[in-house]
Amino acid sequence: MSGFLKTLAGQKMPIPPIWMMRQAGRYLKEYRDIRETTPDFISFCLDAEKASNVTIQPIVRFGFDAAIIFSDILMVPWALDRNVRFKPNHGPMLDPLADAASLDEALLADVPTKLAPVANAITRTRSLLRDDTALIGFAGAPWTVMTYMLEGGSSKDFNLSRQMLWNDPAGFDKIMDIVTQATIEFLCLQAHAGADALMLFDSWASAVPSWHRDAVVNKPAATIIAALRARGISQPVIGFPKGIGEGILPYVDQVGVDALGLDHGMDIRWAHKNLPAYLPVQGNLDPISLLSGDDVMLANIDDILGVFADRPHIFNLGHGITPATPIANVTKMITHVRQAR
Ligand code: 1CP
């Protein structure tokens, strides 16, 4: 078993396994080169050979302990016919969803077929990776995915999503239920295709009013994990409810995650003190610290390693690496993590 999977199973490794959120992507020249050959982003994700190739690129270059399949959280809205497209330098665009009546529940039946190419990419990638490199499958958590569907793209304030939450709770629940079902199908097919672990990204969990957090962040995540377990899927699940601060305690209590991804806003001493001692954590270097990559970054790495020395810990960033990151600083981070103990 790889060190990454041992850590997720609760074992403390002498050197923490390491990978980076968004490790395949635009900061790599070899990624930009393949990406150019299929300008349409969804088509690129559905090309199992290309998706597999770019998944492996950061493993070849840096020797990370885990690969994450090249796909996107917006594959679920795409499979639900929300007309997902990516304009260069503009981010994602979707047809904004005004109400529950505009989302056809019958589309759920085709989700596994439409997303089968992601499963093919996983099977292919798993067969190409060494045994000691784990492969992670993933999906967005329902709230985060819904924000793109309701806002029609990225958002700063998530006003339309929050408005539906307050003004049309029945409609909101109906959409959330459909997205939750689609997410279960998506994760299930990735697990069956050979993913060794699964990650659930609730990247915009911090935008949920705390009044609604149990219903909108914790409950849907719990439903997804319970459904996977009921279907006999035993792969560990890493939850990433970004930016909810001390809300991670009820999240861990209610959701049933096997490990918790910590964002860079999280106070690691508080987290270590308050989280159950058995729970593996993943994180949490600020990706922006890699832009300078200086001694302060190294000191922060030492601090993270020191605080989590007594629990199962996977070294990672607190969010995705940014396109402007110098490659040399990524190498510096990895070397430092692996030499620190
Ligand atoms: O043309 C390009 O290359 C577009 C950039 C890009 C990439 C590299 C997008 C568009 N998606 C991806 C791949 C991706 N997305 C991966 C696999 C690669 C890897 O991690 O190595 C993963 C795990 C994601 C997950 C994802 N997509 C999240 C959750 C994680 C996070 O960073 O918070 C979210 C929120 C998205 C949405 C998304 N996809 C792409 C863009 C530009 C966005 C919008 C981001 C935003 O709203 O700020």
Residues whose N, C-alpha, C, O or C-beta is under 5 A from the ligand:
A	BS01	1CP	M21 R22 Q23 A24 G25 R26 I68 I69 F70 S71 D72 I73 G91 P92 S154 F201 S203 G320
